[in-house]
Amino acid sequence: MSEYIIRDAVPEDAQRLVEIYSYYVEDTAVSFEYDVPTVEDFTGRINSISAGYPYLVCEKDGVILGYAYLSAYSTRKAYSWTAMTSIYVDRDARRRGIGNMLYEELEERAGELGIVNLLAGIAYCEKEDEHLTHDSVSFHLREGYEEVAHMKTVGKKFDRWYDLLWMQKKLEDVQ
């Protein structure tokens, strides 16, 4: 039986990452982007994010099934110990533990960088609809995140307003 492999993303992964991400752009409110980025856009994203933060993929049998990365919360120096997380799993590969594997490795890498706070911005609506469920919130709660902010009606997609939850995980206590 083949194993899942977590590895650093490379520019050659961009096509597959666009395939995974396109579902979230076109069919869900998980991403507030309206247009699917091009492969060239994604290549640029991989290159720029990887220059300072981990950008990981999970693959099995040579097929990428999900990806996650850290990015800067702010360019101001005082925020250097805080990073934002992003994660996307192929819609047909969800609920297999891929997100957990990606986040475990992401947290290990974050610790190596001296990052002590992880933030996740998550689209939210009180009542689930055909474009947004509470799956991402539930996932982050299971991963040890807690809600720290709830911004109302900040994103509009599919002619509907969505909220944005900020969730935080402290990797270590700091004084």
Summary of the structure (lengths in Angstrom):
residues: 175
radius of gyration: 15.8
end to end distance: 46.1
largest distance: 46.5
contacts: 493
relative contact order: 0.15
helix: 31%
strand: 35%
